[in-house]
Amino acid sequence: MDKLEQTVAWLKQGLDAYGQDIVLASSFGAEDVVLLDILHQQGLDMRVISLDTGRLPQETYDVMDKWRKKTRLRIDIYFPDASDVEAMVKQDGVNLFYDSIEKRKLCCHVRKILPLKRALSGAKAWVTGLRQEQADSRADMQAIEDDKVFGLKKFNPLIMWTAQDVWDYIQSNDVPYNALHDQFYPSIGCAPCTRAIAVGEDPRAGRWWWEQDDAVAECGLHVSPIKK
Ligand code: SF4
């Protein structure tokens, strides 16, 4: 079984086991659009959830909208609670994430973690586009594992894919993707917290790049925060 067949098999396994109680969490990055395309092409009826943190780059909104128009998949967008954001900004300002790691984590908590919890409430399993080679912290991940953070089953059907596999798939299947990938953004998050990387830099070096070497380069959506 090749990697694509295995990915389809895991997605079908998730749908067979959980029906409408399994959701794909998508940020419309390269891996996520591969998964969207596989669902679309295979006619797999899996609900898709995504977070609009309020600080996304325009290019992310553009690809989000392309997918909304291209597919019949149900894509539900979740926003942070307005009163939580207002209280945080009143206390620490709009650019608090540059002040300290604690404030950056607070912002991720308000704008990402809490909305994701709401998006996943009622679900029994979720699907991510995580790949093992993306980061040291992901070396021990499994294709199907227990997510202790959210108390759900977690499916990582691209676990074995390399970055080259992802881009080969995107190009062979003419998959709509985030235009920032063509500007040296391998990993895309919120606009103020993501920059392009230089040749030879770690693919995640553009995320929260101002933090020191001992900082964690994850926002808490996935377990096992990593060292940069
Ligand atoms: S990535 Fe930056 S702007 Fe986005 S939620 Fe985290 S700290 Fe806030």
Residues whose N, C-alpha, C, O or C-beta is under 5 A from the ligand:
A	BS01	SF4	T53 R55 F97 R104 C107 C108 R111 K112 G189 C190 C193
